[in-house]
Amino acid sequence: MPRAAIAYLQAPSTPSGGRRRRLAACTIAALLLALALPASAPAPLSFGTVPALPTLTTVTLNAKLSTVNTPMTNFSVIDTRGTKSGWNVTANGQAGAGKSAVFAQYCPKAKCGTDAEGYVAAGQKMAASSLTLNSTGAKFAGGTGATPTLQCAAGCILDGAAAVKVASATTSESTWTTSGFSATSLALKVPTTLRFLANEEVYRVNILWTLATGP
């Protein structure tokens, strides 16, 4: 049975015209969905450290397409099933009630001007496929069996509708933890049309990370 980690990335903006803008100056929350197990019983296949999106750096708006880079945070997978049947981690943008699969205008408090808390209906949005992960130079270590593989050396789209495989394992067991993500492993494409949001509103996206059985 799969387990999922939900990460929230918030990206506030300020006016253009040469001013600097922070594209994720807030806390990123992660939630691991629980299986129907007693609180004291660890899941045989689970995230040890849930994948989460870090704070991005700043960018200067100059009417040109720009890219914001930051290192991906490390995560770990625990497999104590004893079956050597493998596992995989996927990521995709998550749609649905109260969610957005792409960066969209979001009010993070009870009231932002006339907008209520949550995603703003008919608000500003960024295009899908704006956020990518490149795992070149990163690796897993620490467990037994075959070393799991990070699958995004050519770049994986995180905010797309389709789930993309980020990592996979064949006979891996115990706890495997990533390390070595580069300073440019996460890249956010910032369009020239990005609009300033007033009243403390931000651009926010929901990214769903899923751990499932099978390589």
Backbone as JSON, one array per atom type, in Angstrom:
{
  "sequence": "MPRAAIAYLQAPSTPSGGRRRRLAACTIAALLLALALPASAPAPLSFGTVPALPTLTTVTLNAKLSTVNTPMTNFSVIDTRGTKSGWNVTANGQAGAGKSAVFAQYCPKAKCGTDAEGYVAAGQKMAASSLTLNSTGAKFAGGTGATPTLQCAAGCILDGAAAVKVASATTSESTWTTSGFSATSLALKVPTTLRFLANEEVYRVNILWTLATGP",
  "N": [[0.86, -1.2, 0.0], [0.63, 2.21, -0.88], [2.33, 5.09, 0.48], [2.06, 8.55, 1.13], [3.61, 11.72, 0.83], [2.9, 15.05, 1.42], [3.86, 18.07, 0.2], [4.16, 21.57, 0.64], [4.79, 24.43, -1.18], [5.33, 27.78, -0.94], [5.21, 30.83, -2.64], [5.83, 34.03, -2.39], [5.48, 37.26, -4.0], [6.91, 40.39, -5.15], [6.6, 43.78, -6.48], [7.6, 44.29, -9.95], [10.19, 45.75, -12.03], [12.9, 45.9, -11.45], [13.19, 45.49, -8.73], [13.95, 43.23, -6.03], [12.74, 39.91, -5.49], [11.44, 37.56, -3.25], [11.06, 34.15, -3.64], [10.08, 32.06, -2.16], [9.68, 32.48, 0.62], [8.98, 31.27, 3.12], [7.69, 28.96, 5.55], [7.86, 25.51, 4.78], [5.55, 22.99, 4.79], [5.18, 19.57, 5.62], [3.37, 16.57, 5.31], [2.85, 13.31, 6.33], [0.91, 10.76, 5.2], [-0.94, 8.53, 7.15], [-0.95, 4.96, 7.57], [-3.44, 2.43, 8.28], [-2.57, 1.49, 10.99], [-1.55, 0.49, 14.32], [-0.5, 3.08, 16.57], [1.98, 2.55, 17.7], [3.21, 0.79, 16.02], [5.56, 0.57, 13.53], [5.43, 1.3, 10.04], [6.15, -1.19, 7.59], [7.13, -0.38, 5.13], [8.07, 2.77, 4.49], [8.42, 6.38, 4.47], [11.32, 7.57, 6.0], [12.5, 10.11, 6.44], [10.54, 12.56, 5.19], [10.17, 13.63, 1.79], [10.63, 17.06, 1.07], [10.03, 20.45, 0.06], [12.43, 22.98, -0.15], [13.15, 26.41, 0.95], [13.27, 28.75, -1.64], [15.69, 30.78, -3.45], [16.25, 34.35, -4.05], [15.15, 36.45, -6.81], [15.77, 38.78, -9.43], [13.48, 40.76, -11.08], [13.43, 41.45, -14.46], [12.08, 41.69, -16.83], [12.72, 39.5, -18.3], [12.84, 35.97, -18.96], [13.56, 33.96, -16.17], [15.42, 31.81, -13.94], [15.15, 30.22, -10.85], [17.21, 28.72, -8.48], [17.83, 26.1, -6.07], [19.09, 23.88, -3.48], [17.75, 20.56, -3.34], [16.1, 19.09, -0.56], [17.22, 16.42, 1.57], [15.96, 13.03, 1.75], [14.6, 9.97, 3.15], [14.08, 6.4, 2.93], [12.5, 3.68, 4.49], [12.65, 0.22, 4.59], [11.48, -2.62, 5.84], [10.33, -5.0, 5.2], [11.37, -7.44, 4.36], [11.12, -8.77, 1.99], [12.52, -8.12, -0.28], [11.45, -6.92, -2.56], [11.45, -4.45, -3.71], [10.9, -0.86, -4.26], [9.41, 2.36, -5.07], [9.61, 5.91, -5.6], [7.49, 8.54, -6.4], [6.53, 11.73, -7.85], [4.24, 14.44, -8.22], [2.14, 17.19, -9.32], [-0.58, 18.09, -7.24], [-3.98, 18.1, -7.58], [-7.41, 19.06, -6.77], [-9.92, 19.56, -4.16], [-9.19, 22.44, -2.38], [-6.54, 22.4, -3.14], [-3.73, 22.83, -5.41], [-2.3, 21.98, -8.48], [-0.46, 23.43, -9.82], [1.61, 26.4, -9.48], [-0.22, 28.81, -7.85], [-2.32, 31.65, -7.07], [-2.64, 32.45, -3.68], [-4.15, 32.89, -0.55], [-2.79, 33.21, 2.57], [-3.9, 33.68, 5.07], [-6.65, 34.62, 7.26], [-8.01, 36.66, 5.89], [-7.29, 38.35, 2.9], [-7.24, 41.31, 1.77], [-10.04, 41.41, -0.16], [-10.12, 38.73, -0.51], [-10.68, 35.44, 0.69], [-9.16, 33.05, 2.99], [-7.09, 30.61, 1.43], [-6.86, 29.1, -1.89], [-7.25, 31.43, -4.53], [-10.11, 31.97, -6.33], [-10.18, 32.07, -9.84], [-7.76, 33.34, -9.76], [-4.28, 34.46, -10.16], [-1.96, 32.4, -11.98], [0.84, 30.17, -12.47], [2.43, 28.46, -15.2], [2.08, 24.89, -15.7], [4.72, 22.49, -15.13], [6.75, 24.15, -14.26], [8.5, 23.72, -12.18], [11.35, 21.84, -11.6], [13.33, 18.9, -10.86], [16.68, 17.94, -10.56], [18.74, 15.24, -10.2], [21.44, 14.78, -10.5], [24.59, 13.86, -9.3], [23.67, 13.33, -6.75], [22.94, 10.72, -4.29], [22.0, 7.51, -2.85], [22.53, 6.03, 0.39], [23.45, 3.75, 3.06], [21.75, 1.5, 3.55], [20.98, -2.04, 3.02], [21.56, -4.54, 0.47], [20.91, -4.0, -3.08], [21.92, -0.78, -4.18], [19.61, 1.87, -4.14], [18.28, 3.82, -6.92], [18.46, 7.14, -8.05], [16.33, 8.85, -10.21], [16.34, 11.18, -11.73], [18.37, 12.37, -13.32], [18.27, 13.52, -15.81], [16.46, 15.43, -15.33], [13.38, 15.98, -13.71], [9.98, 16.75, -13.87], [8.22, 18.31, -11.36], [5.81, 19.61, -10.81], [3.88, 18.64, -12.58], [0.97, 17.09, -14.13], [1.08, 14.33, -14.4], [2.42, 11.58, -12.58], [5.86, 11.33, -11.87], [8.69, 9.22, -11.86], [10.92, 9.43, -9.27], [12.77, 8.04, -7.72], [14.01, 4.66, -7.37], [14.1, 1.22, -6.27], [15.47, -2.09, -6.1], [16.36, -4.68, -4.73], [16.7, -3.52, -2.3], [16.99, -2.96, 1.22], [16.33, -2.12, 4.71], [17.31, 1.14, 5.91], [17.56, 3.72, 3.66], [19.19, 6.67, 2.72], [19.22, 9.84, 1.14], [21.82, 11.97, -0.24], [23.9, 14.75, -1.26], [22.58, 16.41, -3.13], [22.75, 18.93, -5.57], [23.48, 22.52, -5.7], [21.88, 23.5, -7.63], [19.85, 21.72, -7.97], [17.05, 21.89, -7.65], [14.93, 23.69, -9.72], [13.17, 26.55, -10.58], [11.25, 27.93, -13.05], [10.74, 31.21, -13.8], [8.33, 33.17, -15.18], [8.14, 35.96, -17.52], [5.75, 37.16, -17.28], [4.85, 37.02, -14.7], [2.8, 38.08, -12.09], [2.53, 40.71, -9.69], [1.46, 40.16, -6.35], [-0.78, 41.4, -4.03], [-1.51, 42.32, -0.57], [-0.27, 40.38, 1.06], [-0.55, 37.95, -0.23], [0.41, 34.87, -1.88], [2.23, 32.77, -4.25], [1.46, 29.44, -4.58], [1.9, 25.87, -4.45], [0.84, 22.45, -4.55], [2.6, 19.58, -4.01], [2.68, 16.17, -4.52], [4.17, 13.45, -3.03], [4.83, 10.1, -3.43], [5.28, 6.92, -2.04], [5.68, 3.69, -3.11], [5.19, 0.13, -3.58], [7.42, -2.05, -5.43], [9.91, -1.77, -8.01]],
  "CA": [[0.0, 0.0, 0.0], [1.49, 3.38, -0.96], [2.24, 6.18, 1.44], [2.27, 9.79, 0.39], [4.04, 12.93, 1.53], [2.38, 16.24, 0.76], [4.7, 19.23, 0.48], [3.61, 22.84, 0.19], [5.79, 25.46, -1.47], [4.68, 29.06, -1.09], [6.1, 31.77, -3.31], [5.33, 35.39, -2.44], [6.15, 38.1, -4.97], [6.84, 41.83, -4.98], [6.49, 44.38, -7.8], [8.74, 44.21, -10.85], [10.86, 47.04, -12.18], [14.24, 45.84, -10.9], [13.2, 45.13, -7.32], [14.18, 41.81, -5.79], [11.54, 39.22, -5.02], [11.7, 36.27, -2.64], [10.14, 33.22, -4.28], [9.59, 31.02, -1.26], [10.18, 32.94, 1.9], [8.06, 30.84, 4.15], [7.87, 27.59, 6.0], [7.29, 24.44, 3.96], [4.99, 21.97, 5.66], [5.07, 18.24, 5.02], [2.48, 15.69, 6.05], [2.9, 11.92, 5.9], [-0.39, 10.12, 5.4], [-0.74, 7.33, 7.96], [-1.68, 3.74, 7.27], [-4.31, 1.98, 9.37], [-1.75, 0.68, 11.88], [-1.45, 1.07, 15.67], [0.48, 4.17, 16.65], [3.29, 2.04, 18.11], [3.73, -0.15, 15.03], [6.09, 1.25, 12.35], [5.07, 0.7, 8.76], [7.3, -1.9, 7.04], [7.65, 0.43, 4.03], [7.65, 4.13, 4.81], [9.43, 7.43, 4.46], [11.93, 7.92, 7.27], [12.42, 11.56, 6.32], [9.65, 12.83, 4.06], [10.63, 14.65, 0.84], [10.04, 18.38, 1.3], [10.6, 21.48, -0.78], [13.06, 24.02, 0.67], [12.97, 27.8, 0.57], [14.03, 29.15, -2.82], [16.43, 32.04, -3.34], [15.58, 35.51, -4.63], [15.4, 36.72, -8.22], [15.47, 40.15, -9.85], [12.62, 40.83, -12.26], [13.99, 42.35, -15.47], [11.32, 41.47, -18.06], [13.29, 38.35, -18.99], [12.62, 34.68, -18.31], [14.64, 33.67, -15.24], [15.34, 30.54, -13.23], [15.57, 30.24, -9.45], [17.74, 27.41, -8.09], [18.14, 25.83, -4.67], [19.28, 22.44, -3.3], [16.67, 19.71, -2.83], [16.36, 18.53, 0.76], [17.39, 14.97, 1.58], [14.87, 12.22, 2.29], [15.0, 8.58, 3.37], [13.06, 5.35, 2.82], [12.72, 2.53, 5.37], [12.0, -0.99, 4.11], [11.74, -3.74, 6.74], [9.4, -6.06, 4.82], [12.09, -8.69, 4.21], [10.73, -9.43, 0.74], [13.43, -7.7, -1.36], [10.6, -6.74, -3.74], [11.66, -3.13, -4.27], [9.98, 0.25, -4.02], [9.67, 3.53, -5.9], [9.1, 7.2, -5.14], [7.05, 9.39, -7.49], [6.07, 13.08, -7.47], [3.42, 15.15, -9.2], [1.29, 18.23, -8.78], [-1.81, 17.51, -6.69], [-5.19, 18.9, -7.73], [-8.5, 18.66, -5.88], [-10.46, 20.6, -3.28], [-8.22, 23.09, -1.51], [-5.19, 22.12, -3.62], [-3.41, 23.29, -6.76], [-1.19, 21.22, -9.08], [0.49, 24.42, -10.34], [1.71, 27.58, -8.64], [-1.44, 29.61, -8.0], [-2.52, 32.7, -6.09], [-3.12, 31.84, -2.45], [-4.22, 33.76, 0.64], [-2.37, 32.36, 3.7], [-4.48, 34.11, 6.35], [-8.11, 34.65, 7.26], [-8.5, 37.58, 4.87], [-6.27, 39.09, 2.14], [-8.1, 42.24, 1.06], [-11.38, 40.82, -0.28], [-9.99, 37.29, -0.71], [-10.67, 34.59, 1.88], [-8.03, 32.13, 3.08], [-7.11, 29.52, 0.47], [-6.59, 29.47, -3.27], [-8.16, 32.47, -5.0], [-10.83, 31.6, -7.54], [-9.83, 32.9, -11.0], [-6.56, 34.1, -9.43], [-3.11, 34.31, -11.01], [-1.33, 31.08, -11.97], [2.0, 29.9, -13.31], [2.21, 27.29, -16.04], [2.58, 23.6, -15.22], [6.1, 22.15, -15.51], [7.65, 25.25, -13.9], [9.44, 23.28, -11.15], [12.02, 20.59, -11.96], [14.35, 18.34, -9.97], [17.78, 17.24, -11.21], [19.41, 14.48, -9.14], [22.84, 14.53, -10.85], [25.52, 14.01, -8.18], [23.07, 12.84, -5.5], [22.98, 9.27, -4.18], [21.49, 6.87, -1.64], [23.5, 5.26, 1.16], [23.08, 3.37, 4.41], [20.97, 0.28, 3.72], [21.56, -3.29, 2.53], [21.05, -4.92, -0.84], [21.3, -3.13, -4.18], [21.71, 0.64, -3.91], [18.52, 2.49, -4.92], [18.69, 4.74, -7.97], [17.73, 8.39, -8.27], [15.96, 8.76, -11.62], [16.13, 12.5, -12.34], [19.6, 12.96, -13.85], [17.9, 14.33, -16.97], [15.46, 16.4, -14.89], [12.01, 15.51, -13.53], [8.99, 17.8, -13.61], [7.52, 18.02, -10.11], [4.46, 20.18, -10.79], [3.09, 18.18, -13.7], [-0.2, 16.3, -13.76], [1.45, 12.91, -14.36], [3.44, 11.22, -11.6], [7.15, 10.99, -12.46], [9.47, 8.42, -10.91], [12.08, 10.15, -8.75], [13.74, 7.07, -7.21], [13.53, 3.28, -7.38], [14.98, 0.24, -5.64], [15.14, -3.47, -6.47], [16.48, -5.57, -3.57], [17.14, -2.68, -1.19], [16.32, -3.11, 2.51], [16.76, -1.25, 5.8], [17.08, 2.56, 5.7], [18.39, 4.37, 2.65], [19.06, 8.13, 2.84], [19.88, 10.57, 0.06], [22.75, 13.06, 0.05], [24.62, 15.23, -2.43], [21.85, 17.22, -4.1], [23.53, 20.12, -5.9], [22.88, 23.83, -5.45], [20.92, 23.79, -8.71], [19.02, 20.52, -8.16], [15.69, 22.36, -7.86], [14.9, 24.87, -10.59], [11.84, 27.12, -10.83], [11.23, 28.87, -14.16], [9.92, 32.37, -13.48], [7.99, 33.81, -16.45], [8.14, 37.42, -17.56], [4.37, 37.62, -17.02], [4.47, 36.81, -13.3], [2.17, 39.28, -11.57], [2.66, 41.04, -8.28], [0.3, 39.85, -5.53], [-0.87, 42.31, -2.89], [-2.17, 41.84, 0.65], [0.45, 39.23, 1.6], [-0.84, 36.72, -0.94], [1.6, 34.17, -2.37], [2.03, 31.7, -5.21], [1.61, 28.21, -3.82], [1.62, 24.65, -5.2], [0.83, 21.21, -3.78], [3.35, 18.5, -4.65], [2.4, 14.89, -3.87], [5.25, 12.46, -3.09], [4.23, 8.8, -3.13], [6.16, 5.75, -1.91], [4.89, 2.51, -3.44], [5.94, -1.11, -3.75], [7.88, -2.36, -6.79], [10.93, -0.84, -8.49]],
  "C": [[0.89, 1.24, 0.0], [1.3, 4.33, 0.21], [2.61, 7.45, 0.71], [2.73, 10.9, 1.3], [3.55, 14.13, 0.75], [3.24, 17.42, 1.16], [4.07, 20.47, -0.1], [4.74, 23.83, -0.02], [5.05, 26.76, -1.72], [5.66, 30.06, -1.69], [5.51, 33.17, -3.36], [6.08, 36.2, -3.48], [6.03, 39.57, -4.59], [6.85, 42.46, -6.36], [7.76, 44.21, -8.62], [9.4, 45.57, -10.95], [12.19, 47.04, -11.49], [14.3, 45.53, -9.43], [13.41, 43.64, -7.18], [12.94, 41.18, -5.18], [11.95, 37.89, -4.42], [10.63, 35.3, -3.1], [9.74, 32.04, -3.4], [10.04, 31.33, 0.15], [9.26, 32.54, 3.03], [8.34, 29.39, 4.51], [7.19, 26.62, 5.05], [6.82, 23.35, 4.9], [4.91, 20.64, 4.93], [4.22, 17.36, 5.91], [2.59, 14.29, 5.49], [1.57, 11.27, 6.22], [-0.2, 8.77, 6.09], [-1.53, 6.15, 7.42], [-2.54, 3.35, 8.47], [-3.56, 0.99, 10.25], [-1.79, 1.29, 13.28], [-0.34, 2.11, 15.71], [1.87, 3.66, 16.96], [3.93, 1.13, 17.07], [4.24, 0.58, 13.81], [5.66, 0.53, 11.09], [6.3, 0.0, 8.18], [7.91, -1.2, 5.84], [7.15, 1.84, 4.24], [8.78, 5.11, 4.55], [9.99, 7.57, 5.87], [11.93, 9.43, 7.43], [11.65, 11.86, 5.05], [10.28, 13.83, 3.1], [9.9, 15.96, 1.09], [10.73, 19.4, 0.43], [11.18, 22.59, 0.09], [12.7, 25.42, 0.21], [13.85, 28.13, -0.63], [14.72, 30.48, -2.58], [15.64, 33.17, -3.99], [15.95, 35.67, -6.11], [15.04, 38.17, -8.51], [14.63, 40.13, -11.12], [13.19, 41.86, -13.23], [13.33, 42.17, -16.83], [11.92, 40.36, -18.92], [12.94, 37.08, -18.23], [13.8, 34.37, -17.41], [14.38, 32.34, -14.54], [15.89, 30.7, -11.82], [16.02, 28.84, -9.06], [17.96, 27.32, -6.59], [18.34, 24.33, -4.5], [18.01, 21.74, -2.82], [17.06, 19.2, -1.45], [16.46, 17.01, 0.67], [16.16, 14.26, 2.17], [15.36, 10.78, 2.44], [13.8, 7.66, 3.27], [13.46, 4.19, 3.72], [11.95, 1.34, 4.82], [12.4, -2.16, 5.01], [10.84, -4.93, 6.42], [10.08, -7.43, 4.72], [11.78, -9.44, 2.92], [11.67, -9.16, -0.41], [12.66, -7.47, -2.67], [10.68, -5.33, -4.33], [10.6, -2.11, -3.92], [10.31, 1.38, -4.99], [9.03, 4.76, -5.27], [8.72, 8.02, -6.37], [6.61, 10.75, -6.95], [5.23, 13.65, -8.59], [2.64, 16.26, -8.52], [-0.04, 17.63, -8.36], [-2.97, 18.48, -6.82], [-6.25, 18.42, -6.76], [-8.94, 19.81, -5.0], [-9.38, 21.15, -2.36], [-6.79, 22.89, -1.93], [-4.99, 22.73, -5.0], [-2.19, 22.54, -7.27], [-0.16, 22.14, -9.73], [0.57, 25.58, -9.35], [0.52, 28.49, -8.9], [-1.56, 30.6, -6.85], [-3.22, 32.14, -4.85], [-3.1, 32.88, -1.33], [-3.89, 32.92, 1.87], [-2.95, 32.75, 5.05], [-5.99, 34.23, 6.2], [-8.67, 35.54, 6.15], [-7.31, 38.3, 4.23], [-7.03, 40.09, 1.27], [-9.52, 41.68, 1.04], [-11.33, 39.31, -0.45], [-9.95, 36.55, 0.62], [-9.46, 33.67, 1.85], [-8.19, 30.97, 2.1], [-6.75, 30.0, -0.92], [-7.66, 30.43, -3.76], [-8.8, 32.03, -6.31], [-10.51, 32.59, -8.65], [-8.61, 33.77, -10.71], [-5.43, 33.84, -10.42], [-2.53, 32.89, -10.88], [-0.06, 31.09, -12.8], [1.72, 28.64, -14.11], [2.69, 26.02, -15.34], [4.0, 23.39, -15.75], [7.08, 23.3, -15.24], [8.75, 24.79, -12.94], [10.03, 21.92, -11.52], [13.06, 20.2, -10.92], [15.4, 17.63, -10.81], [18.62, 16.57, -10.13], [20.86, 14.16, -9.46], [23.75, 14.81, -9.65], [24.97, 13.54, -6.85], [23.08, 11.31, -5.49], [22.28, 8.82, -2.91], [22.63, 6.15, -0.93], [22.86, 4.8, 2.46], [22.36, 2.06, 4.59], [21.72, -0.96, 3.26], [20.91, -3.66, 1.2], [21.53, -3.94, -1.91], [20.99, -1.67, -3.84], [20.58, 1.2, -4.76], [19.06, 3.53, -5.9], [17.81, 5.98, -7.97], [17.55, 8.57, -9.77], [15.94, 10.09, -12.36], [17.41, 13.17, -12.84], [19.32, 13.84, -15.06], [16.86, 15.38, -16.61], [14.07, 15.8, -14.83], [11.11, 16.69, -13.23], [8.21, 17.43, -12.35], [6.08, 18.53, -10.1], [3.68, 19.85, -12.06], [1.92, 17.34, -13.23], [0.14, 14.82, -13.61], [2.54, 12.68, -13.33], [4.72, 10.8, -12.31], [7.97, 10.26, -11.42], [10.76, 9.15, -10.55], [13.16, 9.2, -8.28], [13.13, 5.67, -7.29], [14.58, 2.36, -6.78], [14.52, -1.16, -6.04], [15.18, -4.38, -5.24], [16.9, -4.81, -2.31], [16.31, -2.94, 0.06], [16.93, -2.16, 3.52], [16.49, 0.21, 5.42], [18.08, 3.14, 4.71], [18.1, 5.87, 2.67], [19.81, 8.81, 1.7], [20.88, 11.58, 0.6], [23.3, 13.56, -1.28], [23.8, 15.99, -3.46], [22.59, 18.54, -4.33], [22.76, 21.4, -5.61], [21.84, 24.18, -6.5], [19.96, 22.63, -8.94], [17.53, 20.85, -8.3], [15.74, 23.64, -8.68], [13.46, 25.29, -10.83], [11.96, 28.16, -11.94], [10.25, 29.99, -13.85], [9.6, 33.11, -14.77], [8.03, 35.33, -16.37], [6.78, 37.99, -17.19], [3.94, 37.45, -15.57], [3.97, 38.12, -12.7], [2.44, 39.46, -10.09], [1.35, 40.74, -7.55], [0.32, 40.74, -4.29], [-1.45, 41.6, -1.67], [-1.59, 40.54, 1.2], [0.09, 37.9, 0.93], [0.44, 36.15, -1.57], [1.21, 33.27, -3.55], [2.36, 30.39, -4.49], [1.24, 27.01, -4.7], [1.62, 23.46, -4.25], [1.56, 20.13, -4.58], [3.12, 17.22, -3.84], [3.56, 13.93, -4.11], [4.67, 11.12, -2.63], [5.3, 7.71, -3.1], [5.31, 4.5, -2.12], [5.78, 1.29, -3.62], [6.32, -1.32, -5.21], [8.88, -1.34, -7.29], [10.41, 0.09, -9.6]]
}
